[in-house]
C-alpha cells in the first residue's frame, strides 16, 4: 500500500536493506548505484514494483514528499546535496558506516544542515520507521509552513494592493475618473476580462410625479479587454428581474459560473433574475462567469453595483473566440469575491465622499455667487465686474501656464491653483461691503447734497442779484427825471445781465470740475478765484462763494474721492482679506486670501494696502491686477467716470507698464492673446 510518499535509495547500498521492508507503507524508488540523475515519481513506482527502467530523468516531482536513505560512506553525496537544495520536499536520512577506531566521522564530509537524521546500518525496523515518519512529518510541517508563508505573502500583497487602490480612490475627486478607477481596479484584482458599473440615482420630483420610481440604476461605464465598442448611458429599474437590479435591491452578491444558465426558461425557479444576452448577440462577445457586487457605504446603503465578467486564468489572454473563452475563463474564486467585496466597499465610500465633495463645492460656489451678488447690490453700477475679472484672470493664467518662453516658461498651475485664482478673482472686492455706501457709490467730487447746497447758493445769488437790480431801478425812477432814469435803468439792466452771466459761468465751471477724470488734472486756479468771491447772506454776513470743503473736493485731481475717502475705499482690500481669512480653506486653495489682498499692489510699491514691490506680490495677483484695471476702465459707464474704448484702456495700461506699475510680460500676454475679448459683452 502506497501513501503517496517515496523512499529513495541506491540499489545495492546499505540503505536498500533498511528501505525494502517499508514497501508496504511507502513507494520505493531505487536507482542503480552511481547513477547521478534524479528519479521521477512515475518511474520510481515502476522500480518499486521490480521494473528495471534506469533511464535518465529530469528533476523529479517537487510535489511528492520523499526521503532519501543514503549511505554516507558509499553514495554520491554531491548529487544528493544538490537535490536537497532543489527539492524542499526531500529529506536526507544518512546511514552511518561502522566506525573504526581512529576513523573520522562520516558526518565530517556532509554539512549537518543537509542531513535530517542518521541511522546505523543495523538499525531496527521500528527505529527506521520512526525516523522515516519523523522525516515525512517534518516535510509536511515545512510544506504547511511554506503554504502559510505564501498565503501570508499573497495576503500582504493583496492588502497592499487594496491600500494602494484605496489611496488612489480617496485622491480622485472627479466622479467620472473615479468610476473608471473603481472598475479598472476591480477587474485587475479579480482578473476579470470585462465589467460594468451602475450607480443608484434618485428620480427628480417631476419624474416621480409622472409615475417613475423613486430610485433607479444608471449604467455609467463599461470596460472590456477583448472587445472595444461604443456605449451610451441608460437607466433600468431596480427590480429583481435583472441581475444588477436584484443586487441593488437586496444588497447581496451573486457569483454565477455561467451566465447562460440564467437565460429565460433556464435556471432555478427560485431565482427571479435572468441574464439578458442582448449585449453578446450585438457584439459577438461571450459572457460566462459573472460576479455582481453591491457598493455599500458605511450605513449599508447600496450606492451602486459592480458587475465583473469572465474571470481569466491568464490575465493577458484575449477572449476573441469561443475556444479562448472555454480555455481561459473560470468561475470567480471565493478569494476574488472577498477582495472584490472589500474593494466595492472602499469604492462606495470613495464615491460617497466624491459626491459629498461635489456637494460642498456646489454649496461653496453658491456662497461665492451670493457674495458677489451682495457686492454688486451695494454698487449696482459695477454689476458683472467680479465675473468679468474672474473670466479674464483665469484666461490669462491659462496663457501663462502654457508659456514655453520668457520668465514664466516654468510656471505651471495645478487644477486646484486655477480654482484658487478663480475664487480669488470672484471675491477680490467683497470687502466693499465694509465701506460706507455714500463713499462707495460717490459719482462726483461733491456729494449730491453738497452740490445741492452750492446750486441753492447760486440760485439765491441770482435772485438776490435780480432783486438788487429791481431795487436800483425803482430808486432811479423815484430820484431822477424820466430821461435820466431810463438811462440809469438801461445801465442797471446791462450790469445785471453781465453779473448774471458771470454767476452762470462760475456755476458751469463748478459743474465741469465736479466731474471726475481718469487721468490727473491739476488746473484749478480759476476755482480758487471763484472761491475768493464773496456775497452777503440774508443775515448780512459776508461769505465766500465756495466753502473750504467744497474747494477741497472740487480740487481732487483724479477720480471723485479725496484722500480720506480713497483711504476708505482702499480699506476694502483689508476687509476682503480679513473676511476671507475667516474661511477654513483646504490646503489646496489656502492662498485665496493672500492673492485677493494683493490685487491693488503695484510693482514699484505705489499700490495698496501694504505697498508691496516686485516679487513680494504673488504672480496670481499680478495677473488679476491687469484684468481688474482693464475692466474698471473699459466696462460700462460708472457714475464717477465714462467707459473708455478697449483700445484706450490698453493705452492706459501701457502707461502703467511704462511707469513700472504693471508686469510688462503679463500685459503683453494679455494683449497678444486678446484676453480682453473674453468678456466682449460690456454691461
C-alpha positions in Angstrom: 0.0 0.0 0.0 1.4 3.3 -1.1 0.7 6.5 0.9 1.9 8.9 -1.9 5.2 9.3 -0.2 8.5 8.0 -1.5 11.6 6.4 -0.1 14.6 6.8 -2.5 17.9 4.9 -2.4 20.6 3.4 -4.5 20.4 -0.3 -5.4 22.8 -2.5 -3.5 23.6 0.1 -0.9 23.2 -0.5 2.9 20.1 1.9 2.6 18.4 -0.6 0.4 18.3 -3.2 3.2 16.7 -0.7 5.5 14.2 0.6 2.9 12.9 -2.6 1.4 10.8 -3.7 4.5 8.9 -0.4 4.2 7.4 -1.0 0.8 4.0 -1.8 2.3 3.7 1.8 3.6 5.7 3.9 1.1 6.5 3.9 -2.6 10.1 2.7 -3.0 12.2 4.4 -5.7 15.6 2.9 -6.4 18.4 3.9 -8.8 21.4 2.0 -9.9 24.5 2.6 -7.9 26.5 5.5 -9.2 23.5 6.8 -11.3 23.6 10.6 -10.9 20.3 11.9 -12.4 17.3 12.1 -10.0 14.3 9.9 -10.4 10.8 10.9 -11.4 7.9 9.6 -9.3 6.1 7.7 -12.0 9.3 5.7 -13.0 10.2 5.2 -9.3 6.9 3.5 -8.9 7.9 1.0 -11.7 11.2 0.4 -9.9 9.5 -0.4 -6.7 7.5 -3.0 -8.5 10.5 -4.7 -9.8 11.0 -3.0 -13.1 14.5 -2.4 -14.5 13.9 1.1 -16.2 17.0 3.1 -15.3 16.7 5.8 -18.0 18.0 9.3 -17.1 15.2 11.5 -15.6 15.0 15.3 -15.2 14.5 16.6 -11.8 11.7 14.6 -10.2 8.4 15.8 -8.8 8.8 18.6 -6.5 5.3 18.0 -5.1 5.9 14.4 -4.0 7.4 14.2 -0.5 10.4 11.9 -0.4 13.1 10.6 2.0 16.5 9.7 0.7 18.2 6.9 2.5 21.8 7.4 1.7 24.9 5.5 2.6 27.2 8.3 3.9 30.2 6.3 3.0 29.5 5.0 -0.4 26.8 7.1 -2.1 27.3 10.2 -4.2 26.6 12.8 -1.6 27.2 15.7 -4.0 24.2 14.7 -6.2 22.1 14.2 -3.1 23.1 17.6 -1.7 22.0 19.3 -5.0 18.7 17.5 -4.9 18.1 18.7 -1.3 18.7 22.3 -2.5 16.4 22.0 -5.5 13.6 20.0 -3.8 12.3 21.3 -0.5 10.0 18.2 -0.2 13.0 15.8 0.2 14.8 14.9 3.4 18.1 13.0 3.7 18.5 10.3 6.3 22.1 9.1 6.4 23.2 5.5 7.1 26.4 5.6 9.2 29.2 3.2 8.4 30.7 1.2 11.1 33.2 3.5 12.6 36.7 2.1 13.2 39.0 3.3 16.0 40.7 6.5 14.9 38.5 7.0 11.8 36.9 10.4 11.2 33.1 10.6 11.4 31.3 10.3 8.1 29.4 13.4 9.1 32.6 15.4 8.6 32.1 15.1 4.9 28.5 16.2 4.8 27.4 19.5 6.3 25.0 18.7 9.0 22.2 21.0 7.8 21.7 18.7 4.8 21.2 15.6 6.9 17.8 15.3 8.7 18.9 12.2 10.8 21.4 9.4 10.9 20.8 5.7 11.3 23.3 2.9 12.0 23.5 0.1 9.4 22.0 -2.3 11.8 19.1 -0.1 12.9 15.9 -1.9 13.8 12.8 -1.6 11.6 11.0 0.2 14.4 13.8 2.8 14.6 13.9 3.2 10.8 10.1 3.6 10.6 10.1 6.2 13.4 12.9 8.1 11.7 11.1 8.0 8.3 7.8 9.1 9.9 9.6 12.0 11.6 11.2 13.0 8.3 7.8 13.0 6.5 6.2 14.9 9.4 9.0 17.4 9.0 8.3 17.7 5.3 4.6 18.1 6.0 5.3 20.8 8.6 7.6 22.6 6.2 5.0 22.4 3.5 2.3 23.8 5.7 4.7 26.5 6.9 5.6 27.3 3.4 2.0 27.4 2.3 1.1 29.6 5.3 4.0 31.9 4.4 3.0 32.0 0.8 -0.6 32.7 1.8 0.6 35.4 4.1 2.7 37.0 1.5 -0.2 36.8 -1.0 -2.5 38.3 1.6 0.0 41.1 2.3 0.3 41.8 -1.5 -3.4 41.9 -1.8 -3.7 44.2 1.3 -1.0 46.4 -0.2 -2.9 46.5 -3.5 -6.2 47.3 -1.7 -4.5 50.0 0.2 -2.9 51.4 -2.9 -6.2 51.4 -4.6 -7.9 52.9 -1.6 -5.4 55.8 -1.6 -6.0 56.3 -5.3 -9.8 56.2 -4.8 -9.5 58.7 -1.9 -7.4 61.1 -4.0 -9.7 61.0 -7.0 -12.5 63.6 -6.7 -13.7 63.7 -10.3 -16.6 61.3 -10.4 -16.1 60.2 -13.9 -12.4 59.4 -13.3 -13.4 57.7 -10.0 -15.8 55.4 -11.8 -13.1 54.4 -14.3 -10.6 53.7 -11.5 -13.1 51.7 -9.5 -14.0 49.4 -12.4 -10.4 49.1 -13.6 -9.1 48.2 -10.1 -11.9 45.7 -9.5 -11.1 44.0 -12.8 -7.4 44.0 -12.1 -7.7 42.5 -8.6 -10.1 39.7 -9.8 -8.6 39.1 -13.3 -11.9 40.0 -14.9 -11.8 40.5 -18.7 -14.7 42.9 -18.6 -17.0 44.8 -16.3 -19.7 47.4 -15.9 -20.6 49.9 -13.2 -24.1 51.1 -12.2 -25.0 53.8 -9.8 -28.2 54.3 -7.8 -29.8 57.6 -8.5 -32.8 59.4 -7.2 -35.5 60.3 -9.6 -36.4 64.0 -9.9 -39.7 65.2 -8.3 -41.3 65.8 -11.7 -40.4 62.2 -12.8 -41.8 60.8 -9.6 -45.0 62.8 -10.1 -45.2 61.3 -13.6 -45.2 57.8 -12.2 -41.5 57.0 -12.2 -40.0 55.0 -9.3 -38.0 57.0 -6.8 -34.8 55.1 -7.3 -33.2 53.5 -10.4 -29.9 52.2 -11.7 -27.9 54.2 -14.2 -25.4 52.3 -16.4 -22.4 54.6 -16.2 -19.4 52.7 -17.5 -18.2 49.5 -19.2 -14.7 48.2 -19.8 -13.6 45.2 -21.9 -10.0 44.0 -22.6 -11.1 41.8 -25.5 -13.6 44.0 -27.3 -14.0 47.7 -27.7 -17.3 49.2 -28.6 -19.2 52.5 -28.1 -21.8 52.6 -25.3 -24.4 55.1 -24.0 -25.7 55.6 -20.6 -29.2 54.3 -19.8 -31.3 53.6 -16.8 -33.1 50.5 -15.6 -35.5 50.0 -12.7 -34.3 48.4 -9.5 -36.3 45.2 -9.8 -35.5 41.6 -9.2 -35.8 40.7 -12.9 -32.2 41.7 -13.8 -29.0 40.6 -12.0 -27.9 44.2 -11.3 -31.3 45.2 -10.2 -31.6 42.2 -7.8 -28.2 43.0 -6.3 -29.1 46.7 -5.9 -32.4 45.9 -4.3 -31.2 43.2 -1.9 -27.6 44.2 -1.3 -26.5 40.6 -2.0 -23.5 39.3 -4.0 -24.2 37.0 -7.0 -21.4 34.8 -8.3 -22.6 32.9 -11.4 -20.3 30.4 -13.1 -22.1 30.6 -16.4 -24.5 33.4 -17.2 -26.2 31.3 -19.9 -27.7 29.1 -17.2 -29.8 32.2 -16.2 -31.4 32.6 -19.6 -35.2 32.9 -19.6 -36.6 29.4 -19.2 -33.4 28.0 -17.6 -32.1 28.1 -14.1 -33.9 27.7 -10.8 -37.5 29.0 -10.4 -36.4 30.4 -7.1 -34.1 32.8 -8.9 -36.2 35.7 -10.2 -33.3 37.3 -12.0 -32.4 36.4 -15.6 -29.5 37.1 -17.9 -30.0 39.3 -20.9 -27.9 38.1 -23.8 -28.5 41.2 -26.0 -25.0 42.5 -25.5 -23.4 39.2 -26.5 -25.7 39.0 -29.5 -24.9 42.5 -30.7 -21.1 42.3 -30.2 -20.2 38.6 -30.6 -18.8 38.5 -27.1 -19.4 35.5 -24.8 -20.3 36.2 -21.2 -19.6 33.3 -19.0 -18.6 33.8 -15.3 -20.3 36.8 -13.8 -19.7 38.4 -10.3 -22.1 41.1 -9.3 -21.5 43.0 -6.1 -23.2 45.9 -4.3 -21.3 49.0 -3.5 -22.4 49.7 0.1 -21.5 52.7 2.2 -20.9 52.6 6.0 -24.6 52.7 6.6 -25.2 49.6 4.5 -26.9 51.6 1.8 -26.4 50.4 -1.8 -24.9 53.3 -3.8 -24.0 51.3 -6.9 -23.4 47.9 -8.5 -20.2 46.4 -9.8 -20.5 43.7 -12.4 -17.3 41.8 -13.3 -17.4 39.4 -16.2 -15.2 36.4 -17.2 -12.5 35.6 -14.7 -9.4 34.7 -16.6 -6.8 32.1 -15.7 -4.2 34.1 -17.7 -4.7 37.9 -17.2 -3.1 38.6 -20.6 -5.4 36.3 -22.6 -7.8 37.8 -25.1 -11.3 36.2 -25.3 -11.7 36.7 -29.0 -13.2 33.2 -29.8 -15.4 30.6 -28.1 -12.3 28.4 -27.8 -10.5 31.1 -25.9 -13.5 31.5 -23.6 -13.7 27.8 -23.0 -9.9 27.6 -22.3 -9.3 30.7 -20.3 -12.5 31.6 -18.4 -13.1 30.1 -14.9 -15.7 30.9 -12.2 -14.7 33.7 -9.8 -12.9 32.0 -6.9 -14.0 32.8 -3.3 -10.8 34.7 -2.7 -11.6 37.0 -5.6 -15.1 37.5 -4.3 -13.8 38.6 -0.9 -11.3 41.0 -2.5 -13.9 42.5 -4.8 -16.3 43.0 -1.9 -13.6 44.8 0.1 -12.8 46.9 -2.9 -16.5 47.6 -3.6 -16.9 48.9 0.0 -13.9 51.2 -0.5 -15.4 52.3 -3.8 -18.7 53.1 -2.2 -17.1 55.2 0.4 -14.9 57.0 -2.2 -18.0 57.6 -4.4 -19.9 59.0 -1.4 -17.0 61.2 -0.4 -16.7 62.4 -4.0 -20.4 63.2 -4.1 -20.1 65.0 -0.8 -17.1 66.9 -2.1 -19.1 67.9 -5.2 -22.0 69.0 -2.9 -19.6 71.0 -0.8 -18.1 72.6 -4.0 -21.6 73.4 -5.2 -22.5 74.9 -1.8 -19.4 77.0 -1.8 -20.0 78.0 -5.4 -23.4 79.2 -4.4 -21.9 81.1 -1.4 -19.4 82.8 -3.7 -22.1 83.8 -6.2 -24.3 85.1 -3.3 -21.3 87.1 -2.0 -20.7 88.6 -5.5 -24.4 89.5 -5.7 -24.1 91.2 -2.3 -21.2 93.3 -3.5 -23.0 94.3 -6.7 -26.2 95.2 -4.9 -24.3 97.8 -2.9 -22.8 99.2 -6.0 -25.1 98.2 -9.0 -23.0 100.2 -11.4 -20.2 97.6 -11.1 -22.5 94.7 -11.9 -20.7 91.9 -13.6 -17.3 93.3 -12.7 -16.3 90.4 -10.5 -17.4 87.8 -13.0 -15.6 89.5 -15.9 -12.4 89.9 -13.9 -12.6 86.2 -12.9 -13.0 85.2 -16.5 -10.1 87.3 -17.8 -7.9 86.3 -14.9 -8.4 82.6 -15.4 -7.9 83.1 -19.2 -4.6 84.9 -18.6 -3.5 82.4 -16.1 -4.0 79.6 -18.6 -1.9 81.5 -21.1 0.9 81.9 -18.5 0.6 78.2 -17.7 1.2 77.3 -21.4 4.1 79.8 -21.9 7.2 78.0 -23.2 9.4 81.0 -23.3 10.2 84.1 -21.2 10.3 84.5 -17.4 7.2 82.4 -16.9 8.1 79.4 -19.0 8.5 77.2 -16.0 5.2 78.3 -14.3 2.5 75.6 -14.2 -0.7 76.0 -12.3 -2.4 72.9 -11.0 -6.2 72.4 -11.2 -6.5 73.5 -7.6 -4.4 76.6 -8.2 -6.6 77.5 -11.1 -9.5 77.2 -8.7 -7.7 79.4 -6.3 -7.3 82.1 -9.0 -10.9 81.9 -10.0 -12.3 82.3 -6.4 -9.8 85.0 -5.5 -10.9 87.0 -8.6 -14.6 86.5 -7.8 -14.1 87.6 -4.2 -11.5 90.3 -4.6 -13.9 93.1 -4.0 -16.0 91.5 -1.3 -14.6 93.9 1.3 -16.6 96.7 -0.2 -19.5 95.6 2.0 -17.5 97.3 4.8 -17.2 100.6 3.0 -19.8 103.4 3.6 -22.2 103.3 0.7 -22.1 107.1 0.1 -18.4 106.8 -0.5 -18.7 103.5 -2.5 -21.2 105.0 -5.0 -19.9 108.6 -5.0 -20.1 109.6 -8.6 -18.9 113.2 -8.5 -16.3 115.1 -6.5 -19.1 116.7 -4.5 -21.7 114.6 -2.8 -25.2 115.2 -4.2 -26.2 117.1 -1.0 -23.1 119.3 -1.3 -23.8 120.1 -4.9 -27.4 120.9 -4.0 -26.2 123.4 -1.4 -23.9 125.1 -4.0 -26.7 125.2 -6.5 -29.1 126.7 -3.9 -26.5 129.3 -3.1 -26.1 130.3 -6.7 -29.9 130.3 -7.1 -30.1 132.6 -4.1 -27.3 134.9 -5.6 -29.2 135.0 -8.9 -32.4 136.0 -7.1 -30.6 138.4 -4.9 -28.9 140.0 -8.0 -32.3 140.3 -9.6 -33.9 141.8 -6.5 -31.0 144.3 -6.1 -31.3 145.3 -9.7 -35.0 145.9 -9.3 -34.4 148.0 -6.2 -31.9 150.1 -8.0 -34.3 150.6 -10.9 -37.0 151.7 -8.6 -34.7 154.1 -6.9 -33.7 155.6 -10.2 -37.3 156.2 -11.1 -38.0 157.8 -7.8 -34.9 160.1 -7.7 -34.4 161.1 -11.3 -36.3 162.6 -14.2 -37.7 160.4 -16.9 -34.9 160.7 -19.4 -32.2 160.3 -16.7 -34.0 157.4 -15.0 -34.3 155.5 -18.3 -30.6 155.8 -18.9 -29.8 154.6 -15.4 -32.2 151.7 -15.8 -30.5 150.6 -19.0 -27.1 150.7 -17.4 -28.5 148.7 -14.4 -30.1 146.1 -16.7 -26.8 145.7 -18.6 -24.9 145.3 -15.3 -27.5 142.8 -14.1 -27.1 140.6 -17.2 -23.3 140.8 -17.0 -23.3 139.7 -13.4 -25.9 137.0 -14.1 -23.8 135.6 -16.9 -20.8 135.7 -14.7 -22.6 133.7 -12.0 -23.8 131.2 -14.6 -20.3 130.9 -15.9 -19.0 130.3 -12.4 -21.6 127.6 -11.8 -21.0 125.9 -15.1 -17.2 125.8 -14.3 -18.0 124.3 -10.9 -20.2 121.6 -12.6 -17.3 120.9 -15.0 -14.6 120.5 -12.4 -17.1 118.4 -10.3 -16.8 115.7 -13.0 -14.1 113.1 -12.1 -11.3 112.4 -14.6 -9.5 109.2 -15.4 -6.1 110.9 -15.5 -4.8 113.5 -13.1 -5.8 117.1 -13.9 -4.4 120.0 -11.8 -5.6 123.3 -13.3 -7.7 124.7 -10.6 -6.6 128.4 -10.5 -9.9 129.7 -11.6 -11.6 127.6 -8.9 -9.5 129.5 -6.3 -10.5 132.7 -8.0 -14.2 131.8 -7.7 -13.9 130.7 -4.1 -12.5 134.2 -3.2 -15.6 135.9 -4.5 -17.8 137.0 -1.6 -21.5 137.7 -1.1 -23.7 138.6 1.9 -26.2 136.0 3.2 -29.8 137.0 4.2 -28.5 137.9 7.6 -25.9 140.3 6.2 -22.9 138.1 6.9 -20.1 138.1 4.3 -19.3 134.7 2.9 -17.1 133.2 0.2 -18.8 131.8 -2.9 -17.3 128.4 -2.1 -16.5 126.9 1.3 -13.0 125.4 2.0 -14.5 121.8 2.0 -16.2 122.5 -1.4 -12.9 123.8 -2.8 -11.0 120.8 -1.4 -13.4 118.3 -3.0 -13.6 120.1 -6.3 -9.8 120.3 -6.4 -9.4 116.5 -6.5 -7.0 115.9 -9.4 -8.2 112.4 -10.4 -11.4 110.5 -9.8 -14.1 111.6 -7.3 -12.5 110.8 -4.0 -10.4 112.8 -1.7 -7.5 111.3 0.3 -9.7 110.2 3.3 -12.4 108.8 1.0 -9.8 107.0 -1.1 -8.4 105.5 2.1 -11.9 104.2 3.0 -12.2 102.7 -0.5 -8.7 101.2 -0.3 -9.7 99.6 3.0 -11.9 97.2 1.1 -8.8 95.2 0.4 -8.1 94.7 4.1 -11.8 94.0 4.7 -11.7 91.3 1.9 -8.6 89.8 3.4 -10.0 89.7 6.9 -13.2 88.2 5.7 -11.5 85.5 3.5 -9.2 84.6 6.4 -12.3 83.5 8.4 -13.0 80.7 5.9 -11.3 77.4 6.6 -9.8 76.9 3.2 -8.4 73.5 2.3 -4.6 73.4 1.9 -5.0 73.2 -1.9 -6.7 76.6 -2.1 -5.4 78.3 1.1 -3.7 81.1 -0.9 -7.0 82.7 -1.9 -6.9 85.5 0.8 -3.3 86.3 0.0 -4.0 86.6 -3.7 -7.1 88.7 -3.3 -5.2 91.0 -0.8 -2.6 92.0 -3.4 -4.7 92.8 -6.4 -4.1 96.6 -5.9 -0.4 96.4 -5.3 2.0 97.8 -7.9 5.5 96.7 -8.9 7.0 100.0 -7.9 5.5 99.9 -4.4 2.9 102.6 -5.1 -0.1 100.3 -4.7 -2.0 99.5 -1.6 -2.6 98.4 1.2 0.9 97.2 2.0 3.0 98.9 -0.7 4.4 95.6 -1.8 7.0 95.6 -4.5 8.1 93.2 -7.3 8.3 89.6 -6.3 6.6 90.4 -3.0 3.4 90.4 -5.0 2.0 86.9 -5.8 2.1 86.1 -9.5 -1.7 85.3 -9.4 -2.3 88.8 -8.0 -0.2 90.4 -10.7 -2.3 88.6 -13.3 -5.6 89.7 -11.6 -4.4 93.3 -11.4 -4.0 93.7 -15.2 -7.5 92.3 -15.7 -9.1 94.3 -12.9 -7.7 97.6 -14.2 -8.7 96.9 -17.8 -12.3 96.1 -16.8 -12.5 99.1 -14.5 -11.5 101.3 -17.4 -13.5 99.7 -20.2 -16.6 98.3 -18.6 -20.0 100.1 -18.7 -20.2 103.8 -17.6 -19.9 104.3 -13.9 -21.2 107.3 -12.0 -17.7 108.6 -11.5 -16.4 108.0 -15.0 -17.2 107.2 -18.5 -16.2 103.9 -20.0 -13.3 104.1 -22.4 -12.8 102.1 -25.6 -10.8 98.9 -25.2 -8.0 100.4 -27.3 -7.8 103.4 -25.0 -7.9 101.1 -21.9 -4.9 99.2 -23.3 -3.1 102.5 -23.9 -3.6 103.5 -20.2 -2.4 100.1 -19.1 0.7 100.5 -21.3 1.4 103.8 -19.4 1.2 101.9 -16.2 3.7 99.3 -17.6 6.0 102.2 -18.6 5.8 103.6 -15.0 6.8 100.1 -13.6 3.4 99.6 -12.0 2.3 96.5 -14.0 4.2 93.4 -15.1 5.2 94.0 -18.8 5.3 90.3 -19.7 1.8 89.7 -18.3 0.5 92.8 -20.1 2.0 91.6 -23.4 0.5 88.2 -23.0 -2.8 89.9 -22.2 -2.6 91.8 -25.4 -1.3 89.1 -27.6 -3.8 86.5 -26.5 -6.6 89.1 -26.7 -7.7 88.1 -23.2 -9.8 91.3 -23.1 -12.1 89.8 -25.7 -13.2 87.0 -23.4 -15.7 89.4 -22.0 -16.6 91.3 -25.1 -20.1 91.9 -23.8 -19.8 95.0 -21.7 -22.5 95.7 -19.2 
